[in-house]
């Protein structure tokens, strides 16, 4: 059985090499018009996993507060859209379970909300990720940090079929399951970063690609939002305030609303 699994992974690797390392650029054309009826909002981390820790703030708390606000704004202003949370309290859903919730509920959009951190305490700004391997090495610290939540789970080696979030070689397994949704994912990500920059006055670090596990398997357009750096004292203070959380949540909500209007017109 072990030999079969090894051969299977090797075959998958050989098939993917031309795409991952051959300069392949996914088709970024928007998908045909659809109706957006369900959205899954994912507050990153939670429970025994605090995420990044600032001088006072814990990422899991910031993520949850902003996520619940985004859901509140959608429910109040977009009554035709059902909001589903991967967590609505301080619980710890497995990383693998979060996109499964979106798939089982046949959601039309998956938005994962996080807060960043860096050893360089002067680093600041927002960024929104879509699935991909572009600039993999430059983003590896963030990729490794977000995917390392796996290590807190029981039987993670079996659950994730030997995937090691700290090993660059493990990322050879990432396939093109999200290719069909890349265009829509980028469209939403770009709107979010534009809102952060132009409406909230935050520094935008742009839209980026990364092989983040939580974005790998959703069968719908998906993004992961980094609200700012808790390692930066100024951004930490902003994200801890009620006003700061409302501003960021409102920016994400407005982006989702504009995205919905766009895809339903096309």
Secondary structure, 3 states (H helix, E strand, C coil): CHHHHHHHHHHHHHHHHHHHHCCCCCCCCCCCCCCCCEEEEEECCECCECCCECCCCEHHHHHHHHHHHHHHHHHHHCCCCEEEECCCCCCCCCHHHHHHHHHHCCCCEEEEEEEECCCCCCCCCEEEEEECCCCCCCCHHHHHHHHHHHHHCCCHHHHCCCCCCCCHHHHHHCCCCCHHHHHHHHHHHHHHHHHHHHCCCCCEEEEEEECCHHHHCCCCEEEEEEEEECCCHHHHHHHHCHHHHHHHHHHHHHHHHHHHHHHHHC
